[in-house]
Amino acid sequence: MILPLSNLIDLQDDVYACTCAIIKRAQQVTVAGDEELEMNNGKVVSTAIDQILTSKVEYAIED
């Protein structure tokens, strides 16, 4: 799997918030699984990064 680095470079959001979202998504994928996980050879963090940076999974910052 190739990470979408161009999306990371173009990221307009707070990097800290994006990182937190990736960590949370990786935890969710570990517990619940995901159909993309098999395509990424079981790489949970790579799957989470791809889903967040390509906006397949949306995140919001709560105050």
N, C-alpha and C positions, 0 to 999 in steps of 0.2 A: 504494500500500500504506500502510495506517495502522499505525504501530508500537504494540504493546501496552503503552502507558505505564502503565496501571493495574497491570499485572504488575510493572513496574519499581518502582512506588511500594510495592507489597506485598512486594517482594523481601526475604527474610529472610537470604539468604546474604551473604557478604562481597562488597562491590561490586568490589573489586580482582580477586577470583577470577572473578566473573561477566564482567568486562571481558576478562580473559585468555582465558576460554573463548570469548567472542564473537570475539576476534581469531584464535584458533586455528581456530575453525569457519569463519571467513571465508577463511582460507588453504586449508582443505580444500575448500570450495565452489569456490574459484578453480581449484584443480588438478583436482579430480574432477568438478565440476559437480553440479547437483542439479535435480530436476524442479520444485521450487518457484521456481527462479531465473527461469524463463520467465514465471511469473505475476507476478514482481516487476520486470519490465522489465529484467532483467539486473543488478539492484542487489545485489551480493554482500553488503555489510555489512548492509543492511536484511534480507536473507534470514537471515543468521546471527543477528542480534538477535532476529528473530521466532522462530527455531527454539530458541534458548536460553531466552528468556523464557516461551515457551509450553510448555516441557519436551518438545518434539518430539525434541530431542537432549539427552541427559543428559551431565553432566560431573562429574568428581570431582577433588579435590585430592590429589596424590600427594606424600608426604614424601620 
